[in-house]
């Protein structure tokens, strides 16, 4: 598909954000920049990867895990997540998940 327009919506603990942005969609992988973060969604495996200057956070929504890697010291922390809802369609990706008692939501629409 190549370059695409994306509608991104986050619902974090105390923050809700929605915006349109350009990204790349190829081989069932969506890549885009969210402020200073590189975001990669592997739709085949339902994995969200967020890469910052200091860390890499990989959410595997099929295995209910989150792996946080400190890029400077290569320290890894593995967290269990609870996936409440996962919808992974051609032009739409929605995930509701919880870490401990905190709930999160991410919606990506290819428009």
C-alpha positions as CSV (number, residue, x, y, z in Angstrom):
1,X,0.0,0.0,0.0
2,X,2.8,2.4,0.8
3,X,2.1,5.9,2.3
4,X,-1.3,6.1,4.0
5,X,-3.3,8.6,6.1
6,X,-3.9,7.3,9.6
7,X,-6.4,8.4,12.3
8,X,-4.8,7.6,15.7
9,X,-6.7,7.7,19.0
10,X,-5.2,7.0,22.4
11,X,-7.1,6.7,25.6
12,X,-4.5,6.5,28.4
13,X,-4.9,6.7,32.1
14,X,-5.7,10.5,32.4
15,X,-5.2,11.5,28.8
16,X,-7.1,11.1,25.5
17,X,-5.6,12.2,22.2
18,X,-6.8,11.9,18.6
19,X,-5.0,13.1,15.5
20,X,-4.4,12.4,11.8
21,X,-1.0,11.6,10.6
22,X,0.8,10.0,7.6
23,X,2.4,6.6,7.9
24,X,3.6,3.7,5.9
25,X,1.6,0.5,5.5
26,X,3.4,-2.4,3.8
27,X,3.4,-6.2,4.3
28,X,0.7,-5.9,7.0
29,X,2.9,-3.5,9.1
30,X,2.0,0.1,9.9
31,X,4.9,2.5,10.7
32,X,4.5,6.1,11.9
33,X,6.0,8.7,14.2
34,X,4.0,9.8,17.3
35,X,5.8,13.0,18.4
36,X,9.3,11.7,19.2
37,X,8.4,8.0,19.2
38,X,8.6,5.6,16.3
39,X,5.5,3.3,16.3
40,X,5.3,0.0,14.5
41,X,2.2,-2.2,14.4
42,X,2.6,-5.7,13.1
43,X,-1.0,-6.5,12.2
44,X,-0.2,-10.2,11.4
45,X,1.0,-10.9,15.0
46,X,-0.9,-8.1,16.8
47,X,2.3,-6.6,18.2
48,X,2.7,-2.9,18.9
49,X,6.3,-1.6,19.3
50,X,7.1,1.9,20.6
51,X,10.7,3.1,20.2
52,X,12.0,6.2,22.0
53,X,15.5,7.5,22.4
54,X,15.9,5.5,25.7
55,X,13.6,2.5,25.5
56,X,11.8,0.0,23.3
57,X,8.4,-1.1,24.5
58,X,6.8,-4.1,22.8
59,X,3.2,-5.1,23.4
60,X,2.3,-8.6,22.2
61,X,-1.5,-8.6,22.4
62,X,-1.8,-12.3,21.5
63,X,0.5,-13.4,24.3
64,X,-0.6,-10.8,26.8
65,X,2.9,-9.5,27.4
66,X,4.8,-6.2,27.4
67,X,8.6,-6.2,27.2
68,X,10.3,-3.0,28.1
69,X,14.0,-2.7,27.1
70,X,16.3,0.1,28.3
71,X,18.3,0.8,25.1
72,X,21.3,2.2,27.0
73,X,21.9,-0.5,29.6
74,X,19.9,-3.4,27.8
75,X,17.9,-4.0,31.0
76,X,14.7,-5.8,30.2
77,X,11.5,-5.9,32.2
78,X,8.6,-8.2,31.3
79,X,5.0,-7.2,32.3
80,X,1.8,-9.1,32.0
81,X,-1.0,-7.3,30.4
82,X,-4.7,-8.2,30.2
83,X,-6.2,-7.8,26.7
84,X,-9.8,-6.8,27.1
85,X,-10.7,-6.4,23.4
86,X,-8.8,-6.8,20.2
87,X,-10.1,-6.1,16.7
88,X,-7.7,-6.4,13.9
89,X,-9.3,-5.8,10.5
90,X,-7.8,-4.7,7.1
91,X,-8.0,-1.0,7.7
92,X,-8.7,-0.9,11.5
93,X,-6.8,-1.9,14.6
94,X,-8.4,-1.6,18.1
95,X,-7.0,-2.8,21.4
96,X,-8.3,-2.3,24.9
97,X,-5.9,-3.6,27.5
98,X,-5.1,-3.3,31.2
99,X,-1.9,-3.2,33.2
100,X,-2.7,-3.8,36.8
101,X,-5.7,-1.6,37.4
102,X,-5.0,0.9,34.7
103,X,-7.0,0.6,31.4
104,X,-5.7,1.8,28.0
105,X,-7.1,1.9,24.5
106,X,-5.5,2.4,21.1
107,X,-7.4,2.8,17.8
108,X,-5.6,3.1,14.4
109,X,-7.7,3.6,11.3
110,X,-6.3,3.8,7.8
111,X,-8.3,6.5,6.1
